[in-house]
Structure formats: structure tokens, C-alpha cells
Amino acid sequence: GRAQVQQEPLSETTEGTGISINCSHTNINSYDYIHWYRQLPDQGPTFLVIAHKGTKALANPPGKLSVAADRRSSTLWLARPRRGDAAVYYCALGN
């Protein structure tokens, strides 16, 4: 079957304080890439970053995407979130 992802329902921080947003994808396929998107209020989703393994830097907003060694989870780290970064953050699997 298709791989599924699971995320925490809510993560909160204060402006300027780093935050980790976690995604679980336990039955990920070897060919799947991990995509992250965000959806600001009253807007459509926008692409943030994609990775297959390891760590990938994120420029805007500043941070990084880290994929676990077994690829069963990933973490989006926002280094210095601003009020304007308040959004719904999604992970997804795909090619």
C-alpha cells in the first residue's frame, strides 16, 4: 500500500525561539523523497524543501530538514521563526 505520514496536531513557540516539527513515515519506500510544505493563513500551500536522506539547509525561513538514518521520520527545524512564519506545515512523500 501507499506509505502514510503522521504529524503532531500542534506545535507552538515564541518569536525568535527555534522549533522542531516532526513527521513520522514508518513504511517509507526506498524511492520516496520527503517533501515539506507550509500553508500561510488564507493562502495555498507552498513548497519549502525536499530531501531523500541526511540534512538539507532551508533558506526561507531559516532552518533545516533532517531525515533520520532509517528514513522513518524527519524533522523540520525553524531556527528563528517570526510571527509571519505562523502556518500549517505539512510533510509528504513522493518522487
C-alpha positions as CSV (number, residue, x, y, z in Angstrom):
1,G,0.0,0.0,0.0
2,R,0.9,3.6,-0.1
3,A,3.2,5.0,2.6
4,Q,1.5,7.2,5.2
5,V,2.7,10.1,7.2
6,Q,1.8,11.2,10.7
7,Q,2.4,14.6,12.3
8,E,1.8,16.2,15.7
9,P,-1.5,18.2,15.7
10,L,0.0,21.4,17.1
11,S,3.5,22.8,17.7
12,E,4.0,26.2,19.3
13,T,6.9,28.6,20.0
14,T,7.6,32.2,20.7
15,E,9.0,34.6,18.1
16,G,12.7,34.0,17.6
17,T,12.8,30.7,19.5
18,G,13.7,27.7,17.4
19,I,11.1,24.9,16.9
20,S,11.2,21.3,15.7
21,I,8.3,20.0,13.7
22,N,8.3,16.2,13.4
23,C,6.9,13.8,10.8
24,S,6.7,10.1,11.0
25,H,6.7,8.0,7.8
26,T,7.4,4.5,9.1
27,N,6.6,2.5,5.9
28,I,8.5,4.8,3.6
29,N,9.7,3.3,0.3
30,S,13.3,3.4,-0.8
31,Y,12.5,5.6,-3.8
32,D,10.3,8.1,-1.9
33,Y,11.5,11.6,-1.2
34,I,10.4,13.7,1.8
35,H,8.7,16.9,0.9
36,W,7.8,19.7,3.3
37,Y,5.2,22.5,2.5
38,R,3.6,25.2,4.5
39,Q,0.3,27.0,4.2
40,L,0.0,30.5,5.5
41,P,-3.4,31.8,6.5
42,D,-5.7,32.5,3.6
43,Q,-3.1,31.1,1.1
44,G,-2.4,27.9,-0.7
45,P,0.4,25.5,0.2
46,T,3.9,26.5,-0.9
47,F,6.9,24.2,-1.2
48,L,9.7,24.5,1.4
49,V,12.3,21.7,1.0
50,I,12.8,18.2,-0.3
51,A,15.3,15.5,0.8
52,H,16.0,11.8,0.5
53,K,18.4,11.4,3.4
54,G,20.7,13.4,5.6
55,T,20.3,17.1,6.3
56,K,19.2,19.8,4.0
57,A,19.5,23.6,4.7
58,L,16.4,25.7,4.5
59,A,16.9,29.4,3.5
60,N,13.5,30.9,3.9
61,P,12.5,30.6,6.7
62,P,16.0,29.8,8.1
63,G,16.4,26.3,9.3
64,K,17.0,22.7,8.2
65,L,15.3,19.5,7.3
66,S,16.9,16.4,9.0
67,V,16.0,12.9,7.9
68,A,16.6,10.0,10.3
69,A,19.2,7.4,9.3
70,D,16.5,4.8,8.9
71,R,14.3,7.4,6.9
72,R,11.3,6.5,9.1
73,S,11.0,10.1,10.4
74,S,12.0,13.6,9.5
75,T,12.3,16.9,11.4
76,L,11.9,20.4,10.1
77,W,13.8,22.8,12.3
78,L,13.0,26.5,12.1
79,A,15.9,28.4,13.6
80,R,14.4,31.9,14.3
81,P,10.7,31.8,13.4
82,R,8.9,35.1,13.0
83,R,5.3,35.9,13.5
84,G,4.9,35.7,9.7
85,D,6.0,32.1,9.8
86,A,2.9,31.0,11.7
87,A,1.4,28.5,9.4
88,V,0.3,24.9,8.9
89,Y,3.4,22.8,8.0
90,Y,2.9,19.6,6.0
91,C,5.2,16.7,5.2
92,A,4.5,14.4,2.2
93,L,6.2,11.5,0.4
94,G,6.7,11.3,-3.3
95,N,9.2,11.1,-6.1
